[in-house]
Amino acid sequence: MPSAKGASQSMILWQSDGILLISGTVSVYNSTSSTEAITIEIVGAVTNIFTMFPGNTISYTGKDLQSVSIANIQHNPSLYLEGKYCCQFTCCL
């Protein structure tokens, strides 16, 4: 289904099952090949939003992690995003 002009969407990189308490570290890299900055939203005990320009990495350590996503991805045919992410979690039973 095509997006409306100017509309944005999100892409979930990781999401908790909601049952286990998850703590850990998330690192996200926005490649120098990307044409724009990306917005990363990390939802946990608190919600954190980071804007990352091409060539940069963010790392976040938190508790009660629920999801990691790229937010506000614009529908733009000339947009190119490339990067990597790594999650290291501890499960609390």
PDB file of N, CA, C and O in Angstrom:
ATOM      1  N   MET A   1       0.850  -1.173   0.000  1.00  0.00           N
ATOM      2  CA  MET A   1       0.000   0.000   0.000  1.00  0.00           C
ATOM      3  C   MET A   1       0.896   1.237   0.000  1.00  0.00           C
ATOM      4  O   MET A   1       1.736   1.375   0.889  1.00  0.00           O
ATOM      5  N   PRO A   2       0.744   2.134  -0.964  1.00  0.00           N
ATOM      6  CA  PRO A   2       1.590   3.326  -1.021  1.00  0.00           C
ATOM      7  C   PRO A   2       1.304   4.281   0.124  1.00  0.00           C
ATOM      8  O   PRO A   2       0.169   4.401   0.586  1.00  0.00           O
ATOM      9  N   SER A   3       2.344   4.954   0.572  1.00  0.00           N
ATOM     10  CA  SER A   3       2.197   5.945   1.641  1.00  0.00           C
ATOM     11  C   SER A   3       1.730   7.267   1.051  1.00  0.00           C
ATOM     12  O   SER A   3       2.015   7.586  -0.104  1.00  0.00           O
ATOM     13  N   ALA A   4       1.015   8.021   1.856  1.00  0.00           N
ATOM     14  CA  ALA A   4       0.595   9.359   1.437  1.00  0.00           C
ATOM     15  C   ALA A   4       1.823  10.252   1.350  1.00  0.00           C
ATOM     16  O   ALA A   4       2.788  10.068   2.092  1.00  0.00           O
ATOM     17  N   LYS A   5       1.783  11.210   0.450  1.00  0.00           N
ATOM     18  CA  LYS A   5       2.920  12.116   0.288  1.00  0.00           C
ATOM     19  C   LYS A   5       3.194  12.843   1.604  1.00  0.00           C
ATOM     20  O   LYS A   5       2.283  13.390   2.226  1.00  0.00           O
ATOM     21  N   GLY A   6       4.453  12.841   2.015  1.00  0.00           N
ATOM     22  CA  GLY A   6       4.831  13.511   3.247  1.00  0.00           C
ATOM     23  C   GLY A   6       4.628  12.651   4.486  1.00  0.00           C
ATOM     24  O   GLY A   6       5.007  13.053   5.586  1.00  0.00           O
ATOM     25  N   ALA A   7       4.028  11.458   4.320  1.00  0.00           N
ATOM     26  CA  ALA A   7       3.789  10.586   5.465  1.00  0.00           C
ATOM     27  C   ALA A   7       5.100   9.939   5.893  1.00  0.00           C
ATOM     28  O   ALA A   7       6.034   9.821   5.099  1.00  0.00           O
ATOM     29  N   SER A   8       5.161   9.528   7.137  1.00  0.00           N
ATOM     30  CA  SER A   8       6.349   8.844   7.629  1.00  0.00           C
ATOM     31  C   SER A   8       5.936   7.525   8.257  1.00  0.00           C
ATOM     32  O   SER A   8       4.774   7.322   8.609  1.00  0.00           O
ATOM     33  N   GLN A   9       6.895   6.646   8.389  1.00  0.00           N
ATOM     34  CA  GLN A   9       6.635   5.361   9.010  1.00  0.00           C
ATOM     35  C   GLN A   9       7.798   5.005   9.918  1.00  0.00           C
ATOM     36  O   GLN A   9       8.833   5.672   9.908  1.00  0.00           O
ATOM     37  N   SER A  10       7.625   3.954  10.700  1.00  0.00           N
ATOM     38  CA  SER A  10       8.673   3.481  11.596  1.00  0.00           C
ATOM     39  C   SER A  10       9.055   2.058  11.214  1.00  0.00           C
ATOM     40  O   SER A  10       8.276   1.337  10.590  1.00  0.00           O
ATOM     41  N   MET A  11      10.263   1.669  11.597  1.00  0.00           N
ATOM     42  CA  MET A  11      10.713   0.299  11.384  1.00  0.00           C
ATOM     43  C   MET A  11      11.239  -0.235  12.711  1.00  0.00           C
ATOM     44  O   MET A  11      12.199   0.300  13.267  1.00  0.00           O
ATOM     45  N   ILE A  12      10.612  -1.283  13.210  1.00  0.00           N
ATOM     46  CA  ILE A  12      11.028  -1.880  14.478  1.00  0.00           C
ATOM     47  C   ILE A  12      12.268  -2.733  14.237  1.00  0.00           C
ATOM     48  O   ILE A  12      12.261  -3.634  13.399  1.00  0.00           O
ATOM     49  N   LEU A  13      13.330  -2.440  14.978  1.00  0.00           N
ATOM     50  CA  LEU A  13      14.552  -3.240  14.909  1.00  0.00           C
ATOM     51  C   LEU A  13      14.492  -4.398  15.892  1.00  0.00           C
ATOM     52  O   LEU A  13      14.976  -5.491  15.599  1.00  0.00           O
ATOM     53  N   TRP A  14      13.899  -4.163  17.057  1.00  0.00           N
ATOM     54  CA  TRP A  14      13.762  -5.191  18.087  1.00  0.00           C
ATOM     55  C   TRP A  14      12.578  -4.831  18.967  1.00  0.00           C
ATOM     56  O   TRP A  14      12.310  -3.657  19.224  1.00  0.00           O
ATOM     57  N   GLN A  15      11.862  -5.873  19.432  1.00  0.00           N
ATOM     58  CA  GLN A  15      10.738  -5.646  20.335  1.00  0.00           C
ATOM     59  C   GLN A  15      10.670  -6.784  21.346  1.00  0.00           C
ATOM     60  O   GLN A  15      10.790  -7.954  20.980  1.00  0.00           O
ATOM     61  N   SER A  16      10.479  -6.445  22.603  1.00  0.00           N
ATOM     62  CA  SER A  16      10.366  -7.419  23.682  1.00  0.00           C
ATOM     63  C   SER A  16       9.062  -8.193  23.556  1.00  0.00           C
ATOM     64  O   SER A  16       8.098  -7.722  22.953  1.00  0.00           O
ATOM     65  N   ASP A  17       9.049  -9.389  24.138  1.00  0.00           N
ATOM     66  CA  ASP A  17       7.804 -10.158  24.170  1.00  0.00           C
ATOM     67  C   ASP A  17       6.854  -9.637  25.247  1.00  0.00           C
ATOM     68  O   ASP A  17       5.704 -10.068  25.328  1.00  0.00           O
ATOM     69  N   GLY A  18       7.341  -8.705  26.074  1.00  0.00           N
ATOM     70  CA  GLY A  18       6.499  -8.104  27.101  1.00  0.00           C
ATOM     71  C   GLY A  18       6.360  -8.937  28.360  1.00  0.00           C
ATOM     72  O   GLY A  18       5.713  -8.512  29.317  1.00  0.00           O
ATOM     73  N   ILE A  19       6.961 -10.118  28.371  1.00  0.00           N
ATOM     74  CA  ILE A  19       6.840 -11.005  29.528  1.00  0.00           C
ATOM     75  C   ILE A  19       8.066 -10.883  30.432  1.00  0.00           C
ATOM     76  O   ILE A  19       7.940 -10.742  31.648  1.00  0.00           O
ATOM     77  N   LEU A  20       9.250 -10.940  29.826  1.00  0.00           N
ATOM     78  CA  LEU A  20      10.494 -10.891  30.587  1.00  0.00           C
ATOM     79  C   LEU A  20      10.981  -9.459  30.762  1.00  0.00           C
ATOM     80  O   LEU A  20      10.754  -8.607  29.903  1.00  0.00           O
ATOM     81  N   LEU A  21      11.653  -9.203  31.879  1.00  0.00           N
ATOM     82  CA  LEU A  21      12.294  -7.907  32.097  1.00  0.00           C
ATOM     83  C   LEU A  21      13.659  -7.946  31.422  1.00  0.00           C
ATOM     84  O   LEU A  21      14.495  -8.793  31.739  1.00  0.00           O
ATOM     85  N   ILE A  22      13.877  -7.026  30.492  1.00  0.00           N
ATOM     86  CA  ILE A  22      15.092  -7.011  29.686  1.00  0.00           C
ATOM     87  C   ILE A  22      15.909  -5.758  30.005  1.00  0.00           C
ATOM     88  O   ILE A  22      15.392  -4.641  29.970  1.00  0.00           O
ATOM     89  N   SER A  23      17.188  -5.959  30.314  1.00  0.00           N
ATOM     90  CA  SER A  23      18.140  -4.857  30.469  1.00  0.00           C
ATOM     91  C   SER A  23      19.272  -5.104  29.491  1.00  0.00           C
ATOM     92  O   SER A  23      19.543  -6.246  29.119  1.00  0.00           O
ATOM     93  N   GLY A  24      19.933  -4.032  29.074  1.00  0.00           N
ATOM     94  CA  GLY A  24      21.051  -4.246  28.172  1.00  0.00           C
ATOM     95  C   GLY A  24      21.506  -2.999  27.459  1.00  0.00           C
ATOM     96  O   GLY A  24      21.129  -1.879  27.802  1.00  0.00           O
ATOM     97  N   THR A  25      22.342  -3.230  26.440  1.00  0.00           N
ATOM     98  CA  THR A  25      22.930  -2.154  25.655  1.00  0.00           C
ATOM     99  C   THR A  25      22.544  -2.308  24.193  1.00  0.00           C
ATOM    100  O   THR A  25      22.582  -3.406  23.638  1.00  0.00           O
ATOM    101  N   VAL A  26      22.175  -1.196  23.581  1.00  0.00           N
ATOM    102  CA  VAL A  26      21.822  -1.143  22.163  1.00  0.00           C
ATOM    103  C   VAL A  26      22.772  -0.157  21.497  1.00  0.00           C
ATOM    104  O   VAL A  26      22.936   0.966  21.975  1.00  0.00           O
ATOM    105  N   SER A  27      23.396  -0.566  20.403  1.00  0.00           N
ATOM    106  CA  SER A  27      24.244   0.327  19.607  1.00  0.00           C
ATOM    107  C   SER A  27      23.701   0.364  18.189  1.00  0.00           C
ATOM    108  O   SER A  27      23.358  -0.674  17.623  1.00  0.00           O
ATOM    109  N   VAL A  28      23.623   1.562  17.612  1.00  0.00           N
ATOM    110  CA  VAL A  28      23.119   1.732  16.248  1.00  0.00           C
ATOM    111  C   VAL A  28      24.094   2.622  15.490  1.00  0.00           C
ATOM    112  O   VAL A  28      24.518   3.665  15.988  1.00  0.00           O
ATOM    113  N   TYR A  29      24.444   2.197  14.277  1.00  0.00           N
ATOM    114  CA  TYR A  29      25.361   2.934  13.406  1.00  0.00           C
ATOM    115  C   TYR A  29      24.608   3.378  12.160  1.00  0.00           C
ATOM    116  O   TYR A  29      23.945   2.564  11.518  1.00  0.00           O
ATOM    117  N   ASN A  30      24.701   4.653  11.810  1.00  0.00           N
ATOM    118  CA  ASN A  30      24.135   5.193  10.574  1.00  0.00           C
ATOM    119  C   ASN A  30      25.302   5.367   9.603  1.00  0.00           C
ATOM    120  O   ASN A  30      26.190   6.189   9.831  1.00  0.00           O
ATOM    121  N   SER A  31      25.295   4.591   8.524  1.00  0.00           N
ATOM    122  CA  SER A  31      26.410   4.557   7.579  1.00  0.00           C
ATOM    123  C   SER A  31      26.658   5.906   6.907  1.00  0.00           C
ATOM    124  O   SER A  31      25.753   6.730   6.777  1.00  0.00           O
ATOM    125  N   THR A  32      27.898   6.108   6.486  1.00  0.00           N
ATOM    126  CA  THR A  32      28.240   7.310   5.717  1.00  0.00           C
ATOM    127  C   THR A  32      27.557   7.291   4.354  1.00  0.00           C
ATOM    128  O   THR A  32      27.484   8.324   3.688  1.00  0.00           O
ATOM    129  N   SER A  33      27.056   6.132   3.928  1.00  0.00           N
ATOM    130  CA  SER A  33      26.334   6.020   2.652  1.00  0.00           C
ATOM    131  C   SER A  33      24.900   6.538   2.745  1.00  0.00           C
ATOM    132  O   SER A  33      24.278   6.816   1.720  1.00  0.00           O
ATOM    133  N   SER A  34      24.368   6.670   3.966  1.00  0.00           N
ATOM    134  CA  SER A  34      22.994   7.162   4.140  1.00  0.00           C
ATOM    135  C   SER A  34      22.890   8.599   3.649  1.00  0.00           C
ATOM    136  O   SER A  34      23.836   9.378   3.766  1.00  0.00           O
ATOM    137  N   THR A  35      21.730   8.941   3.098  1.00  0.00           N
ATOM    138  CA  THR A  35      21.547  10.293   2.567  1.00  0.00           C
ATOM    139  C   THR A  35      20.995  11.263   3.600  1.00  0.00           C
ATOM    140  O   THR A  35      21.000  12.472   3.369  1.00  0.00           O
ATOM    141  N   GLU A  36      20.515  10.755   4.746  1.00  0.00           N
ATOM    142  CA  GLU A  36      19.934  11.626   5.774  1.00  0.00           C
ATOM    143  C   GLU A  36      20.206  11.077   7.166  1.00  0.00           C
ATOM    144  O   GLU A  36      20.634   9.936   7.337  1.00  0.00           O
ATOM    145  N   ALA A  37      19.945  11.923   8.152  1.00  0.00           N
ATOM    146  CA  ALA A  37      19.995  11.501   9.549  1.00  0.00           C
ATOM    147  C   ALA A  37      18.830  10.553   9.813  1.00  0.00           C
ATOM    148  O   ALA A  37      17.822  10.578   9.107  1.00  0.00           O
ATOM    149  N   ILE A  38      18.984   9.720  10.839  1.00  0.00           N
ATOM    150  CA  ILE A  38      17.883   8.856  11.256  1.00  0.00           C
ATOM    151  C   ILE A  38      17.524   9.181  12.695  1.00  0.00           C
ATOM    152  O   ILE A  38      18.342   9.690  13.461  1.00  0.00           O
ATOM    153  N   THR A  39      16.290   8.878  13.044  1.00  0.00           N
ATOM    154  CA  THR A  39      15.807   9.069  14.407  1.00  0.00           C
ATOM    155  C   THR A  39      15.608   7.696  15.027  1.00  0.00           C
ATOM    156  O   THR A  39      14.836   6.885  14.515  1.00  0.00           O
ATOM    157  N   ILE A  40      16.302   7.434  16.127  1.00  0.00           N
ATOM    158  CA  ILE A  40      16.199   6.162  16.830  1.00  0.00           C
ATOM    159  C   ILE A  40      15.379   6.380  18.093  1.00  0.00           C
ATOM    160  O   ILE A  40      15.648   7.300  18.866  1.00  0.00           O
ATOM    161  N   GLU A  41      14.376   5.532  18.299  1.00  0.00           N
ATOM    162  CA  GLU A  41      13.553   5.591  19.508  1.00  0.00           C
ATOM    163  C   GLU A  41      13.774   4.307  20.300  1.00  0.00           C
ATOM    164  O   GLU A  41      13.535   3.207  19.801  1.00  0.00           O
ATOM    165  N   ILE A  42      14.231   4.460  21.538  1.00  0.00           N
ATOM    166  CA  ILE A  42      14.447   3.330  22.431  1.00  0.00           C
ATOM    167  C   ILE A  42      13.472   3.480  23.589  1.00  0.00           C
ATOM    168  O   ILE A  42      13.541   4.437  24.360  1.00  0.00           O
ATOM    169  N   VAL A  43      12.561   2.514  23.697  1.00  0.00           N
ATOM    170  CA  VAL A  43      11.534   2.552  24.739  1.00  0.00           C
ATOM    171  C   VAL A  43      11.922   1.555  25.821  1.00  0.00           C
ATOM    172  O   VAL A  43      12.157   0.379  25.544  1.00  0.00           O
ATOM    173  N   GLY A  44      11.984   2.037  27.049  1.00  0.00           N
ATOM    174  CA  GLY A  44      12.306   1.202  28.192  1.00  0.00           C
ATOM    175  C   GLY A  44      11.662   1.803  29.424  1.00  0.00           C
ATOM    176  O   GLY A  44      10.528   2.277  29.367  1.00  0.00           O
ATOM    177  N   ALA A  45      12.389   1.786  30.552  1.00  0.00           N
ATOM    178  CA  ALA A  45      11.890   2.434  31.761  1.00  0.00           C
ATOM    179  C   ALA A  45      11.586   3.897  31.455  1.00  0.00           C
ATOM    180  O   ALA A  45      10.675   4.488  32.036  1.00  0.00           O
ATOM    181  N   VAL A  46      12.355   4.471  30.540  1.00  0.00           N
ATOM    182  CA  VAL A  46      12.092   5.803  29.981  1.00  0.00           C
ATOM    183  C   VAL A  46      12.217   5.685  28.469  1.00  0.00           C
ATOM    184  O   VAL A  46      12.842   4.750  27.968  1.00  0.00           O
ATOM    185  N   THR A  47      11.628   6.627  27.738  1.00  0.00           N
ATOM    186  CA  THR A  47      11.743   6.651  26.279  1.00  0.00           C
ATOM    187  C   THR A  47      12.811   7.658  25.888  1.00  0.00           C
ATOM    188  O   THR A  47      12.797   8.805  26.337  1.00  0.00           O
ATOM    189  N   ASN A  48      13.738   7.216  25.047  1.00  0.00           N
ATOM    190  CA  ASN A  48      14.818   8.081  24.574  1.00  0.00           C
ATOM    191  C   ASN A  48      14.763   8.164  23.066  1.00  0.00           C
ATOM    192  O   ASN A  48      14.557   7.160  22.386  1.00  0.00           O
ATOM    193  N   ILE A  49      14.949   9.375  22.541  1.00  0.00           N
ATOM    194  CA  ILE A  49      14.946   9.600  21.104  1.00  0.00           C
ATOM    195  C   ILE A  49      16.272  10.255  20.733  1.00  0.00           C
ATOM    196  O   ILE A  49      16.659  11.274  21.306  1.00  0.00           O
ATOM    197  N   PHE A  50      16.965   9.650  19.759  1.00  0.00           N
ATOM    198  CA  PHE A  50      18.269  10.134  19.316  1.00  0.00           C
ATOM    199  C   PHE A  50      18.214  10.439  17.828  1.00  0.00           C
ATOM    200  O   PHE A  50      17.626   9.674  17.064  1.00  0.00           O
ATOM    201  N   THR A  51      18.818  11.548  17.401  1.00  0.00           N
ATOM    202  CA  THR A  51      18.979  11.854  15.985  1.00  0.00           C
ATOM    203  C   THR A  51      20.432  11.580  15.634  1.00  0.00           C
ATOM    204  O   THR A  51      21.345  12.124  16.256  1.00  0.00           O
ATOM    205  N   MET A  52      20.641  10.734  14.634  1.00  0.00           N
ATOM    206  CA  MET A  52      21.989  10.329  14.245  1.00  0.00           C
ATOM    207  C   MET A  52      22.265  10.707  12.807  1.00  0.00           C
ATOM    208  O   MET A  52      21.532  10.312  11.900  1.00  0.00           O
ATOM    209  N   PHE A  53      23.308  11.461  12.602  1.00  0.00           N
ATOM    210  CA  PHE A  53      23.705  11.852  11.256  1.00  0.00           C
ATOM    211  C   PHE A  53      24.576  10.753  10.646  1.00  0.00           C
ATOM    212  O   PHE A  53      25.173   9.964  11.378  1.00  0.00           O
ATOM    213  N   PRO A  54      24.656  10.693   9.320  1.00  0.00           N
ATOM    214  CA  PRO A  54      25.477   9.667   8.668  1.00  0.00           C
ATOM    215  C   PRO A  54      26.906   9.654   9.218  1.00  0.00           C
ATOM    216  O   PRO A  54      27.518  10.699   9.438  1.00  0.00           O
ATOM    217  N   GLY A  55      27.418   8.433   9.435  1.00  0.00           N
ATOM    218  CA  GLY A  55      28.775   8.262   9.943  1.00  0.00           C
ATOM    219  C   GLY A  55      28.876   8.217  11.452  1.00  0.00           C
ATOM    220  O   GLY A  55      29.981   8.150  11.991  1.00  0.00           O
ATOM    221  N   ASN A  56      27.741   8.253  12.156  1.00  0.00           N
ATOM    222  CA  ASN A  56      27.760   8.279  13.618  1.00  0.00           C
ATOM    223  C   ASN A  56      27.120   7.036  14.217  1.00  0.00           C
ATOM    224  O   ASN A  56      26.315   6.353  13.584  1.00  0.00           O
ATOM    225  N   THR A  57      27.511   6.766  15.472  1.00  0.00           N
ATOM    226  CA  THR A  57      26.998   5.632  16.237  1.00  0.00           C
ATOM    227  C   THR A  57      26.475   6.140  17.573  1.00  0.00           C
ATOM    228  O   THR A  57      27.058   7.043  18.173  1.00  0.00           O
ATOM    229  N   ILE A  58      25.369   5.556  18.038  1.00  0.00           N
ATOM    230  CA  ILE A  58      24.913   5.818  19.406  1.00  0.00           C
ATOM    231  C   ILE A  58      24.912   4.491  20.150  1.00  0.00           C
ATOM    232  O   ILE A  58      24.685   3.435  19.559  1.00  0.00           O
ATOM    233  N   SER A  59      25.165   4.557  21.441  1.00  0.00           N
ATOM    234  CA  SER A  59      25.035   3.399  22.315  1.00  0.00           C
ATOM    235  C   SER A  59      24.210   3.832  23.508  1.00  0.00           C
ATOM    236  O   SER A  59      24.388   4.926  24.044  1.00  0.00           O
ATOM    237  N   TYR A  60      23.302   2.957  23.916  1.00  0.00           N
ATOM    238  CA  TYR A  60      22.416   3.261  25.036  1.00  0.00           C
ATOM    239  C   TYR A  60      22.329   2.026  25.920  1.00  0.00           C
ATOM    240  O   TYR A  60      22.138   0.915  25.425  1.00  0.00           O
ATOM    241  N   THR A  61      22.468   2.219  27.220  1.00  0.00           N
ATOM    242  CA  THR A  61      22.297   1.137  28.185  1.00  0.00           C
ATOM    243  C   THR A  61      21.124   1.493  29.081  1.00  0.00           C
ATOM    244  O   THR A  61      21.069   2.590  29.638  1.00  0.00           O
ATOM    245  N   GLY A  62      20.180   0.559  29.221  1.00  0.00           N
ATOM    246  CA  GLY A  62      18.999   0.838  30.027  1.00  0.00           C
ATOM    247  C   GLY A  62      18.364  -0.421  30.574  1.00  0.00           C
ATOM    248  O   GLY A  62      18.828  -1.534  30.325  1.00  0.00           O
ATOM    249  N   LYS A  63      17.292  -0.226  31.324  1.00  0.00           N
ATOM    250  CA  LYS A  63      16.579  -1.359  31.914  1.00  0.00           C
ATOM    251  C   LYS A  63      15.123  -1.337  31.474  1.00  0.00           C
ATOM    252  O   LYS A  63      14.625  -0.336  30.958  1.00  0.00           O
ATOM    253  N   ASP A  64      14.456  -2.456  31.689  1.00  0.00           N
ATOM    254  CA  ASP A  64      13.054  -2.636  31.286  1.00  0.00           C
ATOM    255  C   ASP A  64      12.856  -2.273  29.813  1.00  0.00           C
ATOM    256  O   ASP A  64      11.865  -1.636  29.457  1.00  0.00           O
ATOM    257  N   LEU A  65      13.795  -2.676  28.962  1.00  0.00           N
ATOM    258  CA  LEU A  65      13.734  -2.332  27.541  1.00  0.00           C
ATOM    259  C   LEU A  65      12.544  -3.017  26.872  1.00  0.00           C
ATOM    260  O   LEU A  65      12.273  -4.193  27.111  1.00  0.00           O
ATOM    261  N   GLN A  66      11.841  -2.260  26.031  1.00  0.00           N
ATOM    262  CA  GLN A  66      10.651  -2.774  25.353  1.00  0.00           C
ATOM    263  C   GLN A  66      10.797  -2.794  23.843  1.00  0.00           C
ATOM    264  O   GLN A  66      10.320  -3.726  23.197  1.00  0.00           O
ATOM    265  N   SER A  67      11.448  -1.785  23.259  1.00  0.00           N
ATOM    266  CA  SER A  67      11.599  -1.773  21.801  1.00  0.00           C
ATOM    267  C   SER A  67      12.684  -0.797  21.360  1.00  0.00           C
ATOM    268  O   SER A  67      13.043   0.146  22.064  1.00  0.00           O
ATOM    269  N   VAL A  68      13.188  -1.074  20.153  1.00  0.00           N
ATOM    270  CA  VAL A  68      14.141  -0.196  19.477  1.00  0.00           C
ATOM    271  C   VAL A  68      13.630  -0.037  18.057  1.00  0.00           C
ATOM    272  O   VAL A  68      13.374  -1.030  17.376  1.00  0.00           O
ATOM    273  N   SER A  69      13.480   1.199  17.603  1.00  0.00           N
ATOM    274  CA  SER A  69      12.965   1.405  16.247  1.00  0.00           C
ATOM    275  C   SER A  69      13.574   2.644  15.606  1.00  0.00           C
ATOM    276  O   SER A  69      14.064   3.550  16.280  1.00  0.00           O
ATOM    277  N   ILE A  70      13.523   2.647  14.263  1.00  0.00           N
ATOM    278  CA  ILE A  70      13.857   3.840  13.497  1.00  0.00           C
ATOM    279  C   ILE A  70      12.535   4.556  13.280  1.00  0.00           C
ATOM    280  O   ILE A  70      11.611   3.983  12.702  1.00  0.00           O
ATOM    281  N   ALA A  71      12.431   5.788  13.729  1.00  0.00           N
ATOM    282  CA  ALA A  71      11.170   6.536  13.666  1.00  0.00           C
ATOM    283  C   ALA A  71      11.217   7.583  12.558  1.00  0.00           C
ATOM    284  O   ALA A  71      12.286   7.991  12.105  1.00  0.00           O
ATOM    285  N   ASN A  72      10.050   7.995  12.147  1.00  0.00           N
ATOM    286  CA  ASN A  72       9.887   9.103  11.188  1.00  0.00           C
ATOM    287  C   ASN A  72      10.649   8.905   9.879  1.00  0.00           C
ATOM    288  O   ASN A  72      11.320   9.823   9.407  1.00  0.00           O
ATOM    289  N   ILE A  73      10.549   7.715   9.294  1.00  0.00           N
ATOM    290  CA  ILE A  73      11.167   7.470   7.989  1.00  0.00           C
ATOM    291  C   ILE A  73      10.257   8.089   6.938  1.00  0.00           C
ATOM    292  O   ILE A  73       9.108   7.678   6.777  1.00  0.00           O
ATOM    293  N   GLN A  74      10.772   9.066   6.235  1.00  0.00           N
ATOM    294  CA  GLN A  74       9.980   9.788   5.238  1.00  0.00           C
ATOM    295  C   GLN A  74       9.827   8.974   3.954  1.00  0.00           C
ATOM    296  O   GLN A  74      10.750   8.278   3.531  1.00  0.00           O
ATOM    297  N   HIS A  75       8.650   9.074   3.346  1.00  0.00           N
ATOM    298  CA  HIS A  75       8.416   8.439   2.045  1.00  0.00           C
ATOM    299  C   HIS A  75       9.026   9.346   0.987  1.00  0.00           C
ATOM    300  O   HIS A  75       8.425  10.337   0.573  1.00  0.00           O
ATOM    301  N   ASN A  76      10.239   8.986   0.554  1.00  0.00           N
ATOM    302  CA  ASN A  76      10.992   9.816  -0.382  1.00  0.00           C
ATOM    303  C   ASN A  76      11.826   8.881  -1.255  1.00  0.00           C
ATOM    304  O   ASN A  76      12.721   8.206  -0.744  1.00  0.00           O
ATOM    305  N   PRO A  77      11.553   8.825  -2.563  1.00  0.00           N
ATOM    306  CA  PRO A  77      12.272   7.893  -3.430  1.00  0.00           C
ATOM    307  C   PRO A  77      13.788   8.104  -3.468  1.00  0.00           C
ATOM    308  O   PRO A  77      14.525   7.177  -3.802  1.00  0.00           O
ATOM    309  N   SER A  78      14.262   9.299  -3.135  1.00  0.00           N
ATOM    310  CA  SER A  78      15.707   9.542  -3.162  1.00  0.00           C
ATOM    311  C   SER A  78      16.373   9.255  -1.811  1.00  0.00           C
ATOM    312  O   SER A  78      17.589   9.398  -1.683  1.00  0.00           O
ATOM    313  N   LEU A  79      15.587   8.852  -0.803  1.00  0.00           N
ATOM    314  CA  LEU A  79      16.127   8.543   0.523  1.00  0.00           C
ATOM    315  C   LEU A  79      16.830   7.187   0.494  1.00  0.00           C
ATOM    316  O   LEU A  79      16.292   6.206  -0.017  1.00  0.00           O
ATOM    317  N   TYR A  80      18.029   7.151   1.046  1.00  0.00           N
ATOM    318  CA  TYR A  80      18.770   5.896   1.169  1.00  0.00           C
ATOM    319  C   TYR A  80      19.310   5.813   2.586  1.00  0.00           C
ATOM    320  O   TYR A  80      20.033   6.704   3.032  1.00  0.00           O
ATOM    321  N   LEU A  81      18.960   4.738   3.300  1.00  0.00           N
ATOM    322  CA  LEU A  81      19.439   4.526   4.661  1.00  0.00           C
ATOM    323  C   LEU A  81      20.174   3.199   4.728  1.00  0.00           C
ATOM    324  O   LEU A  81      19.712   2.187   4.201  1.00  0.00           O
ATOM    325  N   GLU A  82      21.322   3.222   5.382  1.00  0.00           N
ATOM    326  CA  GLU A  82      22.117   2.008   5.561  1.00  0.00           C
ATOM    327  C   GLU A  82      22.762   2.091   6.929  1.00  0.00           C
ATOM    328  O   GLU A  82      23.179   3.168   7.356  1.00  0.00           O
ATOM    329  N   GLY A  83      22.848   0.971   7.618  1.00  0.00           N
ATOM    330  CA  GLY A  83      23.490   0.973   8.915  1.00  0.00           C
ATOM    331  C   GLY A  83      23.518  -0.403   9.530  1.00  0.00           C
ATOM    332  O   GLY A  83      23.189  -1.399   8.886  1.00  0.00           O
ATOM    333  N   LYS A  84      23.916  -0.444  10.784  1.00  0.00           N
ATOM    334  CA  LYS A  84      23.996  -1.699  11.524  1.00  0.00           C
ATOM    335  C   LYS A  84      23.517  -1.441  12.941  1.00  0.00           C
ATOM    336  O   LYS A  84      23.564  -0.315  13.436  1.00  0.00           O
ATOM    337  N   TYR A  85      23.056  -2.505  13.584  1.00  0.00           N
ATOM    338  CA  TYR A  85      22.713  -2.378  14.992  1.00  0.00           C
ATOM    339  C   TYR A  85      23.108  -3.650  15.725  1.00  0.00           C
ATOM    340  O   TYR A  85      23.178  -4.731  15.140  1.00  0.00           O
ATOM    341  N   CYS A  86      23.365  -3.498  17.017  1.00  0.00           N
ATOM    342  CA  CYS A  86      23.766  -4.617  17.861  1.00  0.00           C
ATOM    343  C   CYS A  86      23.062  -4.467  19.203  1.00  0.00           C
ATOM    344  O   CYS A  86      23.045  -3.384  19.787  1.00  0.00           O
ATOM    345  N   CYS A  87      22.488  -5.553  19.681  1.00  0.00           N
ATOM    346  CA  CYS A  87      21.806  -5.550  20.976  1.00  0.00           C
ATOM    347  C   CYS A  87      22.438  -6.619  21.860  1.00  0.00           C
ATOM    348  O   CYS A  87      22.642  -7.753  21.426  1.00  0.00           O
ATOM    349  N   GLN A  88      22.744  -6.255  23.090  1.00  0.00           N
ATOM    350  CA  GLN A  88      23.248  -7.212  24.066  1.00  0.00           C
ATOM    351  C   GLN A  88      22.352  -7.103  25.287  1.00  0.00           C
ATOM    352  O   GLN A  88      22.338  -6.076  25.966  1.00  0.00           O
ATOM    353  N   PHE A  89      21.599  -8.170  25.567  1.00  0.00           N
ATOM    354  CA  PHE A  89      20.574  -8.111  26.599  1.00  0.00           C
ATOM    355  C   PHE A  89      20.835  -9.092  27.728  1.00  0.00           C
ATOM    356  O   PHE A  89      21.498 -10.116  27.560  1.00  0.00           O
ATOM    357  N   THR A  90      20.288  -8.740  28.884  1.00  0.00           N
ATOM    358  CA  THR A  90      20.246  -9.617  30.039  1.00  0.00           C
ATOM    359  C   THR A  90      18.787  -9.802  30.403  1.00  0.00           C
ATOM    360  O   THR A  90      18.032  -8.836  30.511  1.00  0.00           O
ATOM    361  N   CYS A  91      18.401 -11.044  30.589  1.00  0.00           N
ATOM    362  CA  CYS A  91      17.013 -11.367  30.929  1.00  0.00           C
ATOM    363  C   CYS A  91      16.923 -11.572  32.434  1.00  0.00           C
ATOM    364  O   CYS A  91      17.705 -12.330  33.008  1.00  0.00           O
ATOM    365  N   CYS A  92      15.982 -10.907  33.069  1.00  0.00           N
ATOM    366  CA  CYS A  92      15.796 -11.023  34.512  1.00  0.00           C
ATOM    367  C   CYS A  92      14.572 -11.893  34.789  1.00  0.00           C
ATOM    368  O   CYS A  92      13.445 -11.498  34.491  1.00  0.00           O
ATOM    369  N   LEU A  93      14.794 -13.069  35.356  1.00  0.00           N
ATOM    370  CA  LEU A  93      13.685 -13.990  35.651  1.00  0.00           C
ATOM    371  C   LEU A  93      13.151 -13.783  37.039  1.00  0.00           C
ATOM    372  O   LEU A  93      12.218 -14.472  37.451  1.00  0.00           O
TER     373      LEU A  93
END
